[in-house]
């Protein structure tokens, strides 16, 4: 249930090209190898690129890292990379999952404006897991935005994390019941009926 498996795509598929075109139709996604720099921190791409420009010159390019859970979900995360004097894009920010390359979509218009930017998500399948991940992702952004004070390291209170976990379970229960009622998921005769009556399925909506 709800296991996040987003990773760098192995190739640029038609689905990914269509997704990128919906974000910015004027640019194309490119694979970037990670360039290791001592002292740079994962999750702080804006600060990392700013430091790198101060030391080496160049410029910043804003855009999106494209993550994929094959056949389930595409997700775009706003990101910044360094542009060297040759105009090449260089990713200097280490990734939490130790990815050694990313798929990067330059954004021709959007720039950092001092506010958090939510991920863009696109479902590739219609099931309870995917729908829950999208809803929980949006909820998580709302919580992060609530406590954001300009510092990339956001301190979220413990009660908010507990509430988020409860929200995940509630949403998944609602979404899996939708799939059961629509015949997408098997319902066992002795489990609670997904209609919410409180009766066992065999005593309620089985017929």
Phi, psi and omega in degrees: 000123172052054175262114181288124183230022179297137180209175177294130178299149176284332181209166179266098183277172176297324178297319180291318178299320178294317179300314179296323178296330177287333179277310178208103183287354184265354182233170180232147179286147179223146175280134178237130174282144179285133179253109185290127174228123181299135176094349179277146191246139177295143180082001181235053185299322183296313179294321179298314181293321178299316177297319183293324177293319179300323182276326191235000185077200181089202186212179178246144172236123176270152180179210187224133167278131180261118177253154184220136162248100193312130177067005180240308190206140168246142182217133179249127182246125182297139192207160176233138175233161179274140175249117182281181186292344176272357182085013181273143176275131179230124178269114184255007184256119178294151182258147181302320182268016175063030176298135179262359171204158179225161172260117188245130175250109176298143176252123187281348185233315189285137176228169178292130183236020179086001179241155176291147178240121183290153173295153173257128185238143178223121179285135174256353178216151179253091176215172186298319181300310184295313181298322179292317180300321179292315180294318180292324177300317178294319179295318179298321178296319178302319180292314179300318181295328180297326185251008181283129180231028179092349179266129180298336176268107185262126179270106180260125180302151182300323183294330178292322178293322177294318179296323179295320178296318178295321178298317178303313182295320180295313181297316181298319179301316180295317184288322179291328176292325175299317180294324178294315180295331180271003177080013180276337181231138181293138176250126178277145192298331184262004178271161179302140180294133182292353178286346178091012182290338185093350178272162172291152183303321182292341179260004187228259191271009184301330181261000000 
